[in-house]
Amino acid sequence: MSEEKNVEQSMANRGENRSRRPDSQAFREFIGSGWGDRPAPRGRQEVADYLPARHEKAGEPFTGERLVIPAGGLKVRNNDCDYRFRAHSAFAHLTGLEGELEPDSVLVLHPTDGGHEAVLYFKPRAARSSEEFYADPRYGEFWVGARPSLQEMEQMTGLRCAHIDTLRDGIAKDAGQVPVRVVAQADANVTQLVNEVRQQAGLPHGADAQKIDDELLEHLSEIRLIKDAFEVREMERAVQVTKEGFEEIIRSLPRAAEHRRGERVLEGAFGARAREEGNGLGYDTIAAAGNHANTLHWIDNDGPVRSGDLVLVDAGVELDSLYTADITRTLPVDGTFTAPQRQIYEAVLEACEAALARAQEPGCRFRDIHTAAMEVLANHLENWGVLPVSAEESLSISGQQHRRWMPHGTSHHLGLDVHDCAQARREMYLDAQLKPGMCFTIEPGLYFRADDLLVPEEFRGIGVRIEDDILVNEDGSVRRISENIPRTVADVERWIAQVQSR
C-alpha cells in the first residue's frame, strides 16, 4: 500500500482536504471521451436590438476614451461556497445578460471614429478533455453547467466577444493616447488591472483617477433614468409576477397566523413564487406584522402574525432580466380592517392619490411628488390632534414635525435596482422634471409605534404603507403600472376574500 506524503499546504488550498480529486492519465483520457452534442445554444435575445442605442448614450460624453464596465465576480459566502452571482447593474444594462451570466466578464467600449465599439470579454467554456471541465468548481462544466462559446455569446448578445485572457491587451492598446475610465466599484481585480495599465501609460490612476471614474459611474446611472420599450415591458411583467407573489402571501395568511414565526411563512410564500417565475427577490422582503411595520426595514421577519393585526409587506420580484418591481401592500390578517386601521389606511391612500395627481401636472419635478403626499398627511395629523403645531407650520422647512410619523422619502426611481439610478446627480434626479420613460415608486406611509405616547392609544402599534410603481408614458401622462394590485380598503378586503376562497 502506497503512503501519501505530507506536503505543506497553503491556507488557500486547505479546502482540498475534504475530497480527493482523480488525476490519473487514464481518468483524464476517459472523462474526455464519449460525450454527445451539447443542447442547442440560445438564440439572439430580444434585448440585443436595444443595446446599440444604450452604448451610444453611454459613450456620448466620452469621445475618444476607453470605457471599462465589469460585471463583478462571485463573492464568498462561507469557505468555498459563493453567493449567487448578480452582475453590476451598469454591466447588465449594457449587455442585456440576465440571471447569473456572466461572473468575471467585462464590457469594454473601445473608441472608434464614429463613437465606440462594444466588446464583451468573458471566459468561454473549455473543452471536455480539459482539467477545467471536471475539476474547476468556478468555471467547470461538471460543476456549473456548460458556459457558452465565443460564437454562441456573440449570437445571443449581438456583441463582438473576446476571451477574458485578452482583456489586458484590449485595455492597454494605445493607452498612452487613449484615456481609460472604469466602473471602479464593480470588480477590484479589474480596477487594479486598469490602474496598472494607466500607471504604465502615464495616465491618472488610483486616487488621481477617482473623479473621472466617478463621472463614468454617474453617467451610466443617469442613462437608466429613461427606460426604453424593452425595459418598460419588463417592468410591467415584474409587477404582474409580483402580484402573483402577493396572492401567495394572502393564501398563506391563515397558516401564518398559526405559526410562531408567521412573518417567515409570508416571506417564504412570496420568495417561492419569485424563484419560480423570476431570478428571485429584487430585495429582501419586508413582512412586518403589527408593531414591526413601524420598523421601516424590518427584514428579520421572525415575529408572529396575530389575529386583528395588519401586516405590511414590501416585496418585489426580480425577473431573469434583473428588472424588479417594488410593491407594498398593508393587509388585515383577518381580511377586514378595524375602524382605526381603516382611518390610517385611507389617509395614506389619499396621500398616494395626491402624489399621483401632482405627477400628472405639466412641469412636475420629482421632488414635487413627495411634497404633495406630505401635505395630505400633515393635514390628517393636524385633524387628529397629533401635531404640536399647525399643518402649515409643520410643512415649513423650519418645522417638519409631521416627519416623526413619515420619516422616509415618498419616491425613488426603479429598474435594474430597486433604488435605481442612485448615482445620478441631484439635478437629474430629485430636481428633474418628469420625462417619458421614467419609472418610479409612490410610497407614503404612517407609522405609529407602540411606545409612541403622542398618538391616540388606538393608533399605537399600527403601521401602514402603500407603494405603487409608476411610469411616465410617451405623451407625458403618468400611470400606475401596478393598477391591478388592489389598494383601496374595499378592494383589499374583497381581494383577500377572493384569493382565500379559490
N, C-alpha and C positions, 0 to 999 in steps of 0.2 A: 504494500500500500504506500502510495507516494505521500510525502508530507508537504504541506503548503508552507512557504517561507513567511516569516513575519516581516512585513515590509512597512516602513514608516509611511503613514497615511497623512496627507494634508487634511485640514478640517473640511475643506470643500468636498473631499471625496468620501467622507465618513458615511454618507447615505448609502454607499455601495455595500455596507456591512450587512444589510438586511436581505440581500439577494445575490445570486451568483449568475453572472451573465455568460452564456455559452460563447466561446470564441475560437473553437477549433476550426481548422480549414475545412474539414468535412461538413461541419454545420454551416459555414458561410456559403459553401457551394450549394448545399442542399436547400437552404432557405431562399436563395435567389432564383430557384428554378420552379417550373411547374405552375406559373400563375397565368390566369386568363386576362382578357382585356378588362380595363377599368370601366366603370359606368361612363356613359356619355357625359361630356362636360356640360356645364350650364351655358345657356345661350346668352346673348347680349342682354344686359339689364336695361330696363326701361329708363332708369336714371342716367344712363350713359349719354343720352341725347341732350341732357341738360348740363353736362359737365363743361363743354367748351365755353358757354356763357359765364359759368361760375369762375372758370380760370381767367377769362378776360377781365372780370371785375376784380379778382384777387390781384392780378398783376398790374392793373392800370396805373396805380400811383408809383410803381417801382420799375419803370422802363430801364432796361439795360442791367437789371440786377437779378441775381440768382436767389430764389426763394425756396427754403427747405422746410417742409412740413412733415414731421414724423408722426407715425401712428401711435408710438409709445410701445412699451414692452409689457410682458407679463410681470405681475407683482406677486411676490411670495406671500402666501397666506400662513403657512406653517411648514417648517423644514423644506421638503421638496415638493410641496403641494402649492399650486398657484391659485390666485383668484381667477375667475372667468375674465377673459380679456374684453376690454371695451376701448375702442380707438378714441384718440383725441378728437373732439368734435370738428375742429378745422380740417383734419385729415378726412374724416368721414364725409364732410360736406363736399370736398373737392375730389373725392374718388368714388363716392357712392357705395363703397364697400360696406357690407352690413354684417350683422351678427358678430361672430368672433374672427372675422377676416380683417386684417392680417397683422398679427403682432410682429413688431420689429421692422415693419415696412416703412418706407419713406417716399413721399411725393416731392419731386423737385420741379419747380417751374424754371426752366432754363431760358435765358433771354435770347430772343431772335430779333431779326429786323422788323418783324411785324408784331412783336409783343412777347409772348412766351410759349414754349412748348412744354407740355406736362409729360414727365417720365416717372413711372412708378417703379421703384426699386424694391424688390422683395425676394424672399428665399423660395424658389420653386421646389417642387418635390424632387427627391433623389431617386435614383434607380433602385429597383428591388434587390439588386445584387450588392448594394452599399451597406455599410455598417449602420448608417443613419436610419435606414429602413426599419430595422428591428431593434436598434439599441438606443436611439436618441428620444428620450421622453418629451422633449420640447418640440421637435420637428418630425420625428419618425412616423412613418405611415402606420406602423403597427400600434402606435400609442395615441396619435391624434387624428388619424384618418389621412386620406390622400389629399395632399395640397395640389393646387393647380400648377400646370406647367406655365412657362412664359407665354406660349401661344394661347393657352386657354384663358389666362388672365387678360391678355390683350383682347380676345374675343368678348369676354364678359364686360370689360370696362370701356372698351374703345380707346384705351390709353396705350402709348408705347411703353413697353415694360423692359426692365433690365434686372440682371441678377444683383442682389444686395452687395455681393462682393465687389462690384464695380462702383459703389457709391462714392468712395473717397475720390476716385479719379474723376467722377462726374462733377463733384463739388469743386475740385481743385482746378478744373480746366479754366485757363485764362484768369486764375484767381487774382493775379496782380492788377488786372484791368477791370475785373467784374466784381462789384461789391456783392457780399453774401449776407443774407439775413436768415434767421432760423426761428421757428417757434420753440423757444428755449425750454419752456416748461414741459414739453411733451415727452422727451426722452433724453436723459442725462448723457447717455453714451453718444448719441448723435450730436448733441450740443457740444460735447468735448471734441468730437471729430471736426465739427465746423470751426471751432475755436483754434484747433491745431492748424487747419488749412489757412485760416485768416491770419494767424500769427506768422506763419511761414511766408505768406504773401505780403506781409507788412500792412494788413488791414486791421481796423479796430476789432478787438476781440475781448472776451471776458467781460468785465465790468464796463469797459470802454464801449462795448457794443450793445449794452443793455437798452439804450434809448432806441436804436434802430430796430432791435429785435422786438421791443415792446410795441413799436409802431406797426410792425407786421401783424402781431397778435391782435392789436386793436382793430386794424383794418379787416382782418379775416372774421372778427366778431361782428363788425358793423355791416358787412355784406350779407350776413344772415338775417338782418332785421327785416328784409323784404323777401318773402317766400315766393318761389316760382310755382308753376302749376303742379309739378310733381310733389313738392313739399306740402302744398295745400291739400292734395288728395291724401297724403299720408297722415296729416294732422286729423282730417275728418275720419279716417279709418281708425286711428288711435283712439279717438273719442268714442267711436262705436264699440270697439272692443272693451274699452274701459267701462262703458255702460253695462256690458255683459258681466264684467267683474263685480260691479256693484250689485247686480242681481244675484250673483252667487253669495255675496255678503248677506243680502236680505233673506235668502233661503236658509242661511246659517244662523240667523238671529235666535231662533228657539234653542238650538243646541248650544250656542254661545252663552245664553242665559243660564244654562245648567252646568257650565264648566267653570272651574275655579279660575281659569285664565281665559275667559271668554273673548277678550280682545285678540288673543292669539288665534282663536278659531276664525275670527273675521279676517284677520291678516292673512291666514293661510288660505282661506277660500278665495280671496282676491288674487293672491300670488299664484295659485294653481292655474287660474284662467289666464293670467299674464304670461305664464310659461307655455301654456298650451297654444295660445294664439299669437304670441309675440316673442320678442327676445327676453322679456322678463319685466321687471319693475322699472319705471322711469326714475324712481327714487324710493327710499324706504317708506312703506305705508304707515300712515298715522291712523290707528284705530283706537280712538280715545273715548272711553265711556265715562259718563258722569263728570266728576270734577277734573279728570285727566284731560278733558277737552280744553281746559284753561292753561295747559302747558303746551305752548304753540308747536313745539317739535317733539311731541310725545311719540317716540318710536319704540319704547320698551314694550308696549302692548302686552303687559303681563297682568293686567287687572281684570276683575270680574265685570260682567255686563249684567246689570241689575234691572229688574222689572221697574218700570216707571222712569228710568233714566233716558237721556239722549246719548247717542254715540256719534261722535264726529269722525268721519272717515275722509281722509285726504289721500288720494291714490291715483296712479296713472299707469297705464300700460305703455311700455316702450316696444314698438314694433321691431321686426328684424332690421328694418331700415334705420333704426335708432331714433326715430321721431317719437316723442312721448306726449301723451295727454296729461292734464293736471286738473283733477276734478275734486271738489269737496262737497259732500252732502252730509247733513246732520239729520239722523234718523231716530225716531222714537222706538225704543226697544220693543214696546208692546204694540206698536203700529198706530198709536194715537198720541197727539201732543196734549199735554196738560195746558191749562189756561196760562200760567206764567211762561211755559216753554213757547207756546204759540205767540205770546206778546213779544218776546225777544226775537223769535224767528222772523216774524213779519216785519219788525224794524230792520233787521239785517237784509231781508228780501227787498224792502223799499230802497235801501241804500244801493243794492245791486242794480235795481231798475234805474235809479237816478244816475248812476255811473254810466250805464249803457246809453241812456238818453244824452248825457253830456258828450259821450264819444261820437254820437251821431251828428253833433253840431259842426258846421264848417269851421275849419281852423282850429279844432280842438287839439290841444297839446297833451302829451302823455300824462303830464303831471295833473292836468285838469280832472282826470278820471278819479283820482284819489280825493281831490277837493270836493267833488260832487257827493261822494259817499260819506265823507266826514260831515258835511253839512246836515245830512239826514240823521246820522247817528247822534250828533251833538244835540240836535233839537229833541230827539226822543229822550236822551239822557236828562235834558233840562225838564221836559214834561213829567218825567218820573221822579223828579226831585233829587236826582243823584248828583248832578253837577253843583259844585260850590259857587259857581258864577253863572252868568247867562251863557247861552249857546254862542251868542255873538262874541263875547269876550273870550270864551274858550277857543273859538276858531281863529282868534288873532294869533300872530306869531309869538307874542309875549305870553299867551295863555296856554292852550293845548292841554287843558286838564282832561278833556274827553279821551285823550290818548291812553289814559290809565286803563281803559276798557277796550281799546283797539290799538295796540302798540305797533302793529306791523303795517307795511305798505298794502295798498289795495290792488296793485297790478304789477306784473312782470312779463317780459317777453318769453315766448315759449317756442320750442322747436326741437333741435337735436339735444339740447339741455333743458331741464325743467326750468332753470333760470337762464334762459338763452341770452346770448349776446352780452354777457355781463361785463366784458372788457371794453364795450363801446364807450365813447366819450359822452359826457353829460348832455351836450347839445344835440347829439344824435339819438339819445335815449329819452331821458326824463324831460328835456325841454323841447323835444322834436314834435312837430305836427304829425298826426296820424296819416299814414300813407297806405295806398293799396298794397296788399301782400303782408302787412304787419299782422302778427298773431300774438295775442297776449291774454292774460287772465284778468278777470274781475273777481275779487275775493274779500269783501268786507266781512267783519265778524264782530261779535261782542262776547267778552269773556269776564264772567263774574265768578271769581274764585270763591271757594267755600269759606275761606277765612277773611273775606273782604267785608269789614264791618260798615262800610259806607254805602252799601246797596241794600235794598229790601231783602228781608230774610228769604222770601220765596224765590228770589233770583239767585241766591248763593249756590254755587256748585253747577251752574248752567253755563255752558259754552256753546256758541253757535257760529259756524262759518258756512257760507255758501260760495262756491267757486265755480265759475264757468270759463270756457275757453272761447275766445273772441277772434274774429277775422275781419279785416278791412277788405271789402270787396273792390273789384276793379273800378266801380263807379264812385267809390269813396264812402258808400254806405257801410254800416257795421252790423255784423250778425253774430249771434251765438251759434257756434258750431256744435255746442252741447245742448241745443234747444230741446232735444228729445229725451233728455235725462230729467225726470220730474223735479220740480223745485218749489212750487207753491205748497202750502200746508195741505190743501185738499188733494192735490196731485200726488204728493209724497205718501199720504195715508192710503190713497187708492192704489198706488204702485206697490206698496208693501203687501196689501191685501191680495192683489192680483198675483204677484210673484209667489207668495206663500201658498196660494191655492192651486198652483199648477202641479 
